[in-house]
Amino acid sequence: MVDIFDAQKIVKAAGSVLFGKNDRIELAVVAFLSGGHLLIEDVPGVGKTTLAKAIAVSVKGSFSRIQFTSDMLPLDITGFSVINKDSQELVFQKGPLFADFVLADEINRASPKTQSALLEAMSEKQITIDSSTYRLPDHFMVIATQNTHDNYGTYHLPESQLDRFAMRIDLGYAEPEIEKKIIINTQSGFHNPDVPQVLFSNDDIKSLKDIVDAVHIDESVLNYI
């Protein structure tokens, strides 16, 4: 039996490789348990990829990384249908979007057409290809990173895309003492994060999300929203 305080196990596990950012990790876990998606806007090298990987590893979730580029097409993300030579039937080849945690790295380097491939997935946890609908994993979450708009070769995310994210955060540079700890740490958390697994099952994660869904919202809060 899990309770909401078990969510701190995820924060602690991710904090073992992303030093000094527990407040940001907590926000990411809140987004995950509330069924939302996360947009991280910051400069390169502050741990955006490490955060996404760490949360996925900690809960034993499947992880996929999509490096967005200006020449990427929507089918590169969702997948596409090919003809089976033996049966002469169309067979759907799943794209990298079919994972529990999808890191959409530098999302604003792709064209708006490619960005739009995420709209249905993030809103309904499904994609439609060739009139067929395919369900995504139950705990599907997009963690997107975005370069600041003054960087060369970036596109502004449209309102319809921004609306799919539950949170938009930055990470910021670490304090000097934390930076020293990162440098002397012999096990690099960037390429192969050695993250403890908190051993949640799918049912445990669903139970945690049910607890979040059951949080009471006072009418005054609803009126303010």
C-alpha positions in Angstrom: 0.0 0.0 0.0 1.5 3.3 -1.1 0.7 6.8 0.2 1.5 10.2 -1.2 4.7 10.5 0.9 6.2 7.7 -1.2 6.5 10.3 -4.0 9.5 11.6 -2.0 11.3 8.4 -2.9 11.3 9.4 -6.5 12.6 12.9 -5.6 15.4 11.3 -3.5 16.3 8.8 -6.2 16.5 11.5 -8.9 18.4 13.8 -6.5 21.2 11.3 -6.3 22.3 12.3 -9.8 20.9 15.8 -10.1 22.5 17.6 -7.3 21.0 20.7 -5.6 17.8 20.7 -7.6 15.3 19.0 -5.3 12.8 21.8 -5.6 12.8 21.4 -9.4 12.7 17.6 -9.1 9.6 17.9 -6.9 7.9 20.0 -9.5 8.6 17.4 -12.1 7.3 14.6 -9.9 4.1 16.6 -9.3 3.6 17.0 -13.0 4.1 13.3 -13.5 1.7 12.2 -10.7 -0.9 14.7 -11.9 -0.8 13.2 -15.4 0.7 16.3 -16.9 3.7 17.1 -19.1 6.7 19.2 -18.4 8.5 21.9 -20.3 12.0 22.9 -19.2 13.5 26.1 -20.7 17.1 26.7 -20.0 20.6 26.9 -21.4 22.5 23.8 -22.3 24.4 21.8 -19.6 22.3 22.4 -16.5 20.8 18.9 -16.2 17.6 18.9 -18.3 18.3 15.5 -19.8 19.6 14.0 -16.5 16.3 15.0 -14.8 14.2 13.3 -17.4 16.3 10.1 -17.4 16.5 10.0 -13.6 12.7 10.0 -13.1 12.2 7.3 -15.7 14.8 5.1 -14.2 13.6 5.6 -10.7 10.1 4.2 -11.5 11.4 1.6 -13.9 9.6 3.3 -16.8 10.6 3.0 -20.5 12.5 6.0 -21.8 12.9 7.4 -25.2 14.7 10.5 -26.4 13.8 12.4 -29.5 16.4 15.0 -30.7 14.3 17.6 -32.5 15.9 19.1 -35.6 14.7 21.5 -38.3 14.4 18.7 -40.9 12.5 16.3 -38.8 9.1 15.1 -40.0 6.0 14.1 -37.9 6.3 10.5 -38.9 9.8 10.4 -37.4 8.1 10.9 -34.0 4.9 8.9 -34.2 5.9 6.1 -36.5 4.7 5.0 -39.9 3.0 2.2 -41.8 5.0 0.0 -44.2 3.9 -2.8 -46.5 4.7 -6.3 -45.3 6.3 -8.1 -48.4 4.8 -11.4 -47.4 1.2 -10.5 -46.6 1.1 -7.3 -48.7 -0.6 -5.6 -45.7 0.2 -2.4 -44.0 2.1 -2.9 -40.7 2.6 0.0 -38.3 6.1 0.6 -37.1 6.0 2.4 -33.7 8.0 5.6 -33.4 9.9 6.8 -30.3 6.8 8.3 -28.9 5.7 4.9 -27.6 7.4 5.1 -24.2 6.5 5.9 -20.7 8.8 9.0 -20.6 9.6 10.8 -23.8 12.3 13.4 -23.7 11.6 15.9 -26.5 15.0 17.5 -26.6 15.2 21.0 -28.0 11.6 20.8 -29.1 11.6 24.4 -30.5 14.3 23.5 -33.1 11.6 21.5 -35.1 9.1 23.2 -37.4 5.5 23.9 -36.1 4.3 21.0 -38.4 6.5 18.6 -36.6 5.7 20.0 -33.2 2.0 19.4 -33.9 2.6 15.7 -34.0 2.7 15.8 -30.2 -0.7 17.5 -29.8 -3.0 14.5 -29.9 -0.5 12.4 -28.0 -0.1 14.8 -25.1 -3.8 15.6 -24.9 -5.4 12.1 -25.3 -2.5 9.6 -24.9 -3.0 8.3 -28.4 -2.0 9.0 -32.0 -3.9 8.5 -35.2 -2.1 7.3 -38.3 -3.8 6.2 -41.6 -7.2 6.3 -39.9 -6.1 3.9 -37.2 -5.7 5.0 -33.5 -2.9 3.6 -31.3 -2.9 4.0 -27.6 0.2 5.2 -25.8 1.4 3.8 -22.4 -0.8 4.6 -19.4 1.8 6.7 -17.7 2.9 8.5 -20.8 4.7 11.8 -20.1 6.5 14.2 -22.3 9.4 16.1 -20.8 10.4 18.7 -23.4 13.4 20.9 -23.3 13.5 24.3 -25.0 16.3 26.6 -25.9 15.8 30.3 -25.1 14.4 32.1 -28.1 17.5 34.2 -28.7 19.3 31.1 -29.8 19.7 30.6 -33.6 17.4 28.3 -35.4 14.5 28.1 -32.9 10.7 28.4 -33.4 8.3 29.8 -30.9 5.9 27.1 -29.5 2.3 27.9 -30.4 -0.3 28.4 -27.7 -1.9 25.1 -28.5 1.4 23.3 -27.8 2.2 25.3 -24.6 -1.3 24.5 -23.3 -0.4 20.8 -23.3 2.2 21.3 -20.6 1.2 21.3 -16.9 4.4 23.2 -16.0 7.1 25.4 -17.5 10.2 25.5 -15.4 13.9 26.3 -15.5 16.8 24.6 -13.7 19.4 27.3 -13.5 23.1 26.9 -12.7 24.1 25.0 -9.6 25.7 26.7 -6.6 29.6 26.6 -6.7 29.8 23.9 -4.1 27.4 21.7 -6.0 29.3 22.3 -9.2 32.5 21.2 -7.5 30.6 18.0 -6.3 29.5 17.4 -9.9 33.1 17.7 -11.2 34.7 15.4 -8.7 31.8 12.9 -8.9 33.4 9.9 -10.5 30.2 8.4 -11.8 28.8 10.7 -14.5 25.1 11.0 -14.2 24.7 12.6 -17.6 25.3 9.6 -19.9 24.5 6.7 -17.6 22.7 7.9 -14.5 23.2 5.4 -11.6 19.7 6.1 -10.2 18.2 3.9 -7.5 14.9 2.2 -8.5 12.2 2.8 -6.0 10.4 -0.4 -7.3 7.0 1.0 -7.9 4.7 -1.2 -9.9 2.2 0.1 -12.4 -0.5 -0.4 -9.8 1.5 1.6 -7.2 1.9 4.5 -9.7 -1.8 4.4 -10.5 -2.6 4.5 -6.8 -0.3 7.5 -6.3 -2.1 9.3 -9.2 -5.5 8.4 -7.7 -4.5 10.0 -4.5 -3.6 13.2 -6.4 -6.9 13.1 -8.3 -8.8 12.8 -5.0 -7.3 16.0 -3.6 -10.2 18.3 -2.6 -10.4 21.7 -4.3 -12.3 24.4 -2.4 -14.9 26.3 -4.4 -13.0 29.6 -3.7 -9.9 28.1 -5.4 -12.1 27.0 -8.4 -13.5 30.5 -8.6 -10.0 31.9 -8.6 -8.9 29.6 -11.4 
